């Protein structure tokens, strides 16, 4: 196809400029969690709008109760599919600063990697799709598909205004499939398409006992200790085989198919290096499943934090007045977040020691997502990724959660192609975040080929 050859030539000719523009983007400290960076948030949104216009799309900033959403589109392809591209221009705080080898907002290239906060999450990955549109528009003068871009500035603080935007603009956002690049490849040289995500619930359980901390010698043995009560509750969450004890937890779980388990087993995954990289001697989890199956496709229940009593230097002999447990469950397809929360609340209440009162706060929830491996969109993505990275992608699930994927399904009625160009070793959310330039350019090429492959189907 002559058009895609011209696109590929354009990408090679402009590769250095693309990197320079990404560096300009990364210099903007668009930290959404810190109010002091409000002007930088606006500057980043303006940068994205300018990039979309440069690429040949119409683009505007849509105000929200929080940070603006960049909406851009090109919709002149008749009888062609419409693709919605999602990304975010906000980034995590860079702390701790003393652990960065170079300043987080001074993008630096070292050994083929571009180091900066937001390099892979999500400025670099998101920009690949804008650049692929630019390549088509500058060479062919048009796109083979219609595209709509929704780039928000609150992903790192919960996307509080995104669902409202989707609902208010549902008709305008009508599309056939969505695309997100905010995940990772399986590993260097092993591109991947993520076809499943776990869902999540997040709760906080506070156990209260006496009205104030008590002397453990004077009062110990006469009243229940909230810290002990928390330990009892936590211990009751799992059995010795690693299964979650919350009643009904597994009732709606759809088992992995034999074919899926076989595909996971064929992936180039070695457990020993994986454990060594984490500083762990042995694996642990639900019995009867492999490490990848536990990470990607089995539900979990994990304590994320415990707060109780005296934690300073040396002893302090008290019975603490209260104890707080922060807890999340990762869910798999068909599990209902509300049902799991309700069952967890009842279960926790049943574990209480006499004299302990419970406060239960439900923060947020999102269902798991799994996509049809045989859909025409998935087939198009396979071909595009193979063209971009020089080898066919493996099909994987991801243990984390991306709530917007559920929102696209529930509000817009569309599935999402999760096409991650980054690596799990990119240190996203950590010091020395980076993006391999090879992956940046491969992602742009894959995105450019995706438009043609989608149109062909």
C-alpha positions in Angstrom: 0.0 0.0 0.0 1.6 3.2 -1.3 0.0 5.4 1.4 1.5 3.5 4.4 4.9 3.4 2.7 4.8 7.2 2.5 3.7 7.3 6.2 6.6 5.1 7.3 9.0 7.3 5.4 7.6 10.4 7.1 8.0 8.8 10.5 11.7 8.0 9.8 12.4 11.5 8.5 10.8 13.2 11.5 11.9 10.8 14.3 14.3 13.3 15.9 11.7 16.1 15.9 9.2 13.8 17.5 11.6 13.2 20.4 12.4 16.9 20.7 8.7 17.7 21.0 8.2 15.0 23.6 11.0 16.5 25.6 9.3 19.9 25.4 6.1 18.2 26.7 8.0 16.5 29.5 9.5 19.8 30.7 6.0 20.9 31.8 5.5 19.8 35.5 1.8 18.9 35.1 1.4 17.3 38.6 -2.4 17.1 39.1 -2.1 16.2 42.8 -0.5 19.5 43.8 -2.4 22.8 43.5 0.8 24.7 43.0 1.0 23.2 39.5 -2.4 24.4 38.3 -0.7 26.8 35.8 1.4 23.9 34.5 -1.7 21.7 34.1 -3.1 24.4 31.8 0.1 24.7 29.9 0.2 21.0 29.3 -3.4 21.0 28.1 -2.5 23.8 25.7 0.5 21.9 24.5 -1.7 18.9 23.7 -4.2 21.0 21.9 -1.4 22.6 19.8 0.0 19.2 18.9 -3.4 18.0 17.8 -3.9 21.0 15.6 -0.4 20.6 14.1 -1.4 17.0 13.3 -4.4 18.3 11.3 -7.2 17.8 13.7 -9.6 20.3 15.1 -9.0 20.7 18.8 -10.3 22.5 21.9 -10.1 22.6 25.6 -13.3 21.6 27.4 -13.6 23.0 30.9 -14.6 20.7 33.7 -15.0 21.3 37.5 -11.4 20.3 37.7 -8.7 20.3 34.9 -9.6 20.8 31.3 -10.1 17.9 28.8 -8.5 18.2 25.4 -11.0 17.1 22.7 -9.7 16.7 19.2 -11.2 15.1 16.1 -10.9 14.4 12.4 -14.1 12.8 11.0 -14.1 13.1 7.3 -13.6 9.4 6.3 -16.9 8.2 4.9 -18.0 4.7 5.5 -15.1 4.1 7.8 -14.8 3.1 11.5 -14.5 5.7 14.2 -11.8 5.3 16.8 -11.7 7.1 20.2 -8.2 7.6 21.6 -7.8 8.2 25.3 -4.8 9.4 27.2 -3.8 11.8 30.0 -1.4 14.7 30.3 -1.2 14.9 34.1 1.6 13.1 35.9 2.5 11.8 39.3 4.5 13.9 41.9 8.2 13.2 41.3 9.1 12.6 45.0 11.5 11.5 46.3 13.6 14.0 44.4 17.0 12.8 45.8 16.6 9.4 44.1 16.5 10.9 40.6 19.8 10.7 38.7 18.7 13.8 36.7 16.0 16.3 37.5 12.5 14.8 36.8 11.4 17.7 34.6 14.6 18.1 32.6 14.2 15.2 30.1 17.5 13.5 29.5 18.5 10.7 27.1 20.8 8.0 28.5 21.5 4.7 26.7 18.5 4.9 24.4 16.1 5.9 27.2 14.4 9.2 27.7 14.3 9.9 31.5 11.6 12.3 32.9 8.4 12.2 35.0 5.6 11.3 32.6 7.9 9.8 29.9 5.9 6.5 29.8 2.9 7.4 32.0 1.4 8.8 29.9 2.8 11.6 27.9 5.1 9.6 25.7 2.6 6.8 25.0 -0.3 9.2 24.3 1.8 11.4 22.0 2.5 8.4 19.7 -1.1 8.5 18.5 -1.1 12.2 17.7 2.1 11.8 15.8 0.7 8.9 13.8 -2.3 11.0 12.8 0.2 13.8 11.8 2.1 11.3 9.5 -1.1 10.4 7.6 -2.3 13.9 7.3 1.0 15.3 6.1 1.5 12.5 3.5 -2.0 11.4 2.4 -3.9 14.5 3.3 -6.5 12.4 5.1 -6.9 9.4 7.4 -8.4 6.0 6.5 -10.5 6.1 9.7 -12.3 8.8 11.8 -10.5 9.7 15.0 -11.6 11.4 18.2 -9.2 12.2 21.0 -10.1 12.6 24.7 -7.0 13.6 26.7 -7.7 14.4 30.3 -5.7 16.0 33.1 -7.0 14.2 36.2 -6.1 10.5 35.7 -3.5 10.5 38.4 -6.0 11.9 41.0 -9.0 9.7 40.1 -10.5 11.1 36.9 -13.3 12.7 38.9 -14.8 14.6 36.0 -14.2 12.1 33.1 -17.4 10.1 33.5 -19.5 13.2 33.6 -17.8 14.4 30.4 -18.5 11.1 28.7 -22.2 11.2 29.7 -22.6 14.8 28.7 -21.0 14.3 25.3 -22.1 10.7 24.6 -23.6 11.5 21.2 -20.5 13.4 20.1 -18.2 10.6 21.3 -20.0 7.9 19.4 -17.4 5.5 18.0 -16.7 1.8 17.1 -13.7 1.1 19.3 -11.5 2.9 21.8 -7.7 2.8 22.0 -5.5 3.4 25.1 -1.8 3.2 25.4 -1.2 3.3 29.1 -0.1 -0.2 29.7 3.1 -2.2 29.0 4.6 -4.7 26.7 5.4 -8.1 28.1 9.1 -7.3 27.9 11.8 -5.9 25.7 11.4 -7.4 22.2 8.0 -8.9 23.2 5.2 -6.6 22.3 1.8 -7.3 23.8 -1.9 -6.6 23.5 -3.7 -6.5 26.9 -7.1 -8.2 26.4 -8.1 -8.3 30.1 -7.9 -6.1 33.2 -8.8 -6.9 36.8 -11.4 -4.8 38.5 -11.1 -3.3 42.0 -12.8 -2.3 45.2 -11.1 -0.2 47.8 -12.3 0.2 51.4 -11.1 1.5 54.8 -12.1 -0.3 58.0 -11.7 1.5 61.3 -12.1 -0.5 64.5 -12.8 1.5 67.6 -12.4 0.5 71.3 -11.9 2.7 74.3 -12.4 6.4 74.0 -8.6 7.0 74.3 -5.4 5.1 74.5 -5.1 3.1 77.7 -2.2 1.9 79.9 -1.7 -1.7 78.9 -0.7 -2.7 82.4 -3.6 -1.1 84.3 -6.3 -2.0 81.7 -4.9 -4.8 79.7 -7.0 -8.0 79.8 -10.2 -6.2 80.6 -11.1 -4.6 77.2 -10.6 -5.6 73.6 -7.5 -4.2 71.9 -8.4 -2.6 68.4 -5.0 -3.6 67.0 -5.5 -7.2 68.1 -9.0 -7.0 66.6 -7.5 -5.8 63.3 -5.0 -8.6 63.3 -7.8 -11.1 63.9 -9.8 -9.7 61.0 -6.8 -9.7 58.6 -5.9 -13.2 59.5 -9.5 -14.3 58.7 -9.4 -13.0 55.2 -7.4 -16.0 53.7 -7.0 -19.7 54.4 -3.7 -21.5 54.3 -4.1 -22.3 50.6 -4.3 -18.6 49.8 -8.0 -18.5 49.0 -10.1 -15.5 50.1 -12.6 -16.3 52.9 -15.1 -13.6 52.2 -18.4 -15.4 51.6 -19.4 -15.7 48.0 -16.1 -14.2 46.8 -15.6 -16.8 44.1 -19.3 -17.4 43.2 -19.3 -15.4 40.0 -15.6 -16.0 39.0 -15.3 -17.2 35.4 -12.6 -19.9 35.2 -9.7 -19.4 32.9 -10.1 -21.6 29.8 -7.6 -24.3 29.0 -6.5 -22.3 25.9 -5.8 -19.2 28.0 -3.8 -21.2 30.5 -1.8 -22.8 27.7 -1.0 -19.4 26.1 0.1 -18.0 29.5 2.4 -21.0 29.9 4.0 -20.4 26.6 5.1 -16.9 27.4 8.8 -16.3 28.0 8.4 -15.8 31.7 11.0 -17.1 34.2 9.9 -17.1 37.8 13.4 -17.0 39.4 14.5 -13.7 37.8 11.1 -12.3 38.5 11.3 -13.1 42.2 14.9 -11.8 42.4 13.9 -8.5 40.9 11.3 -8.1 43.7 13.7 -9.2 46.5 11.5 -12.2 47.3 12.7 -15.8 47.9 9.6 -17.7 47.1 6.2 -17.1 45.3 3.0 -17.2 47.3 -0.7 -17.0 46.4 -3.8 -19.0 45.6 -2.8 -22.7 45.2 -3.3 -24.4 41.9 -2.4 -21.4 39.7 0.8 -20.2 38.2 2.4 -16.8 39.0 1.1 -15.2 35.9 -2.4 -16.6 36.4 -2.4 -15.2 39.9 -1.2 -11.8 38.8 -3.5 -11.4 35.8 -6.6 -13.5 36.1 -7.4 -14.5 39.7 -9.1 -12.3 42.3 -7.2 -11.1 45.3 -7.7 -9.4 48.7 -4.8 -7.4 50.0 -4.2 -5.1 53.0 -2.6 -1.9 51.7 -1.9 -0.3 55.1 -2.5 -0.6 58.8 -2.5 2.3 61.3 -2.7 1.8 65.0 -1.1 2.6 68.3 2.4 3.9 69.0 4.9 3.6 66.1 7.7 5.8 67.4 11.2 4.8 68.7 11.2 2.5 71.7 8.3 1.0 73.6 5.1 2.7 74.8 2.8 0.3 76.7 -0.7 1.2 75.5 -3.9 -0.3 74.3 -4.6 1.9 71.3 -8.0 3.5 71.0 -8.5 2.4 67.4 -7.0 0.7 64.4 -7.5 1.3 60.7 -7.1 -1.1 57.8 -6.9 0.0 54.2 -7.8 -2.8 51.9 -8.4 -3.5 48.2 -9.6 -6.5 46.3 -8.7 -7.1 42.7 -11.6 -8.6 40.8 -11.9 -10.7 37.7 -14.6 -10.8 35.0 -18.2 -11.3 36.2 -17.5 -10.3 39.8 -19.8 -7.5 40.9 -17.9 -4.8 42.9 -20.9 -3.8 45.0 -21.7 -7.4 45.9 -18.1 -8.0 47.0 -18.1 -4.8 49.1 -21.4 -5.8 50.8 -20.1 -9.3 51.6 -16.8 -7.9 52.9 -18.7 -5.5 55.2 -20.8 -8.3 56.7 -17.8 -10.5 57.0 -15.8 -7.9 58.8 -18.7 -7.2 61.2 -18.8 -10.9 62.1 -15.1 -10.9 63.1 -15.4 -8.1 65.7 -14.3 -8.7 69.2 -16.7 -7.8 72.0 -16.7 -4.0 72.7 -15.2 -3.1 69.2 -17.2 -0.8 67.0 -16.6 -0.7 63.2 -16.7 2.2 60.7 -16.6 1.0 57.1 -15.8 3.4 54.2 -16.2 2.3 50.6 -14.0 4.4 48.3 -14.4 3.3 44.8 -14.9 0.2 42.6 -14.6 -0.9 39.0 -15.5 -4.1 37.3 -13.0 -6.3 35.5 -12.8 -6.2 31.7 -12.1 -8.9 29.1 -12.1 -8.3 25.4 -12.9 -10.7 22.5 -9.7 -12.1 21.2 -11.3 -12.8 17.8 -12.9 -9.4 17.1 -11.9 -7.6 13.9 -10.5 -4.8 16.0 -8.2 -7.2 17.8 -7.1 -8.7 14.6 -6.3 -5.3 13.2 -4.3 -4.5 16.3 -2.3 -7.7 16.0 -1.2 -6.7 12.5 -0.4 -3.1 13.4 1.7 -4.0 16.5 3.6 -6.6 14.4 4.3 -3.9 11.8 5.4 -1.4 14.4 7.7 -3.7 16.5 8.8 -6.2 13.9 7.3 -9.3 15.7 3.7 -10.5 16.4 2.4 -9.5 19.8 1.6 -11.9 22.6 -1.9 -11.7 24.2 -1.8 -10.9 27.9 -4.0 -9.8 30.8 -3.0 -7.2 33.3 -3.4 -7.4 37.1 -4.1 -3.7 37.5 -7.3 -1.7 36.8 -8.0 1.1 34.3 -11.5 2.3 35.3 -11.9 4.3 32.1 -12.1 1.1 30.2 -15.2 0.2 32.2 -16.6 3.6 31.6 -16.2 3.3 27.9 -18.1 0.0 28.0 -20.8 1.2 30.3 -21.4 4.7 28.9 -20.3 4.5 25.3 -20.9 0.8 24.7 -17.5 0.2 23.1 -14.6 -2.1 23.8 -11.0 -0.9 24.2 -7.8 -1.9 22.6 -5.1 -1.7 25.2 -1.9 -1.2 23.2 0.9 -0.4 25.6 4.2 0.6 24.2 6.1 0.9 27.6 7.9 -1.6 29.7 7.3 -2.7 33.3 10.9 -1.6 33.9 10.1 2.0 33.0 9.7 3.0 36.6 6.3 4.6 36.2 5.2 6.4 39.4 8.8 6.0 40.7 12.1 7.9 40.5 14.0 7.7 37.2 10.9 7.1 35.1 11.9 6.5 31.5 10.7 5.5 28.0 12.8 3.6 25.6 13.1 5.6 22.4 12.8 2.4 20.4 9.4 1.8 22.0 8.4 5.4 21.4 9.1 5.1 17.7 7.7 1.6 17.5 4.5 2.8 19.1 4.1 5.6 16.6 4.5 3.2 13.7 2.1 0.7 15.2 -0.5 3.4 15.7 -0.1 4.6 12.1 -0.5 1.1 10.8 -3.5 0.6 13.1 -5.6 3.2 11.2 -5.0 1.4 8.0 -5.7 -2.0 9.4 -8.9 -0.9 11.0 -10.1 0.6 7.8 -9.3 -2.6 5.9 -11.7 -4.5 8.2 
